[in-house]
Amino acid sequence: MLRIINLLTRPDQGRLFFHGIPVKDYGKERLELQRSMALVFQKTLLFKDSVKNNIAYGLKARQYPHNEIDKRVNTLLSQIGLNKLANQRADTLSGGEAQRVAIARAVAFDPELLLLDEPTANLDPKNIESIEEMIREMNQTKGITVMMITHNVFQARRISDEVIFLDSGKIVEMGPTDKIFNNPDHEKTRLFVEGRMVY
């Protein structure tokens, strides 16, 4: 689903709308729309370069001025708590550190939409807390809309404003987080948020 939203994969059927406007299959408008989004996969993909250069990559590709790149990268390094590792090779980082760098790189150019695929899977509680805090801050201070896939019910409850519960690729229920967790309309949703098996 995230790959379809990010215009990397074409849907088999249906149409995609962005701000109520149908997305075209080709052309400059599609490319501009794709450039307004960022996608971070569950398996972190970083360049074999310094942490600083990994974060700066999207800014350089968009031809930001050098002083603006330095300012943004340094601000993000502080936000993710990795100032001391700025010049370290990104492929030597721990899983949690690498995921923070991947998210920082994704938000460096202030995307309108940030798409995250299980960003805290297989991480320790300290790194999970740090990444959740980072996601909240990006949403609240920069106004970036965040769409995150997670199987962690507790995480969804902690950091989301709205929840979409999918089962076998179909929307079962969607709505405000409190409503979904405290008073779901669908039996499958109720069973899932109670931690029971859903078939």
C-alpha positions, 0 to 999 in steps of 0.5 A, a space after each residue: 500500500 505504501 509503495 502505491 501511495 509513493 507512486 512506486 507501484 501501480 495499483 491493479 485497480 482503482 484510482 489514487 487521489 492526492 488532495 482530491 485530485 486524481 494522480 496521473 500515470 505519467 508526466 511532470 505532475 507525477 514526479 513533483 508529487 512523488 518528490 513531495 513524499 518520503 518513504 522509509 522501509 522497515 529494512 534500513 537502506 543507507 549509503 556507505 558514507 557518513 551519517 551527515 552525508 546520508 542525511 544531506 543526500 535528498 537536499 543535495 539532489 534537490 540542489 539546496 544551497 550549501 549553507 541551507 544543507 549544513 543548517 538542516 543537517 546539523 539541526 536534524 543531527 541534534 534532534 536525533 541525538 547523533 551529533 557525535 556520530 556525524 562523521 561515522 560511516 552509516 553502515 557501522 551504526 546500530 539498528 536504532 541509530 540507522 533507523 533514526 538516520 533514515 527518518 532524518 534523511 526522509 524529513 530533511 526536505 520537509 516532505 508533505 507526507 512521510 510514509 513509514 513501514 514498521 519503523 521500530 520493528 526489532 528495536 529495543 525499547 529505548 530506540 522505539 521511544 526515541 523514534 516515536 518521539 521523533 515521529 511525533 515531533 516531525 508531525 507536530 512541529 513541521 506539520 508533516 503528515 505521517 502514515 505508518 504501518 505497524 502491527 504493534 497495537 500499543 504503538 498505534 494507540 500511543 502515537 496515532 491520531 487516526 487508525 485504519 485497520 486492514 485485514 487481508 488487504 481490505 479496510 475493516 474499519 477506520 476512525 479516530 484512535 480513541 474510537 477504534 480502541 475504545 468503541 470499535 464498530 466491527 467485531 474483527 477490530 474489537 478482537 484485534 485491539 483486545 489482542 485476540 487472534 483474527 482469522 
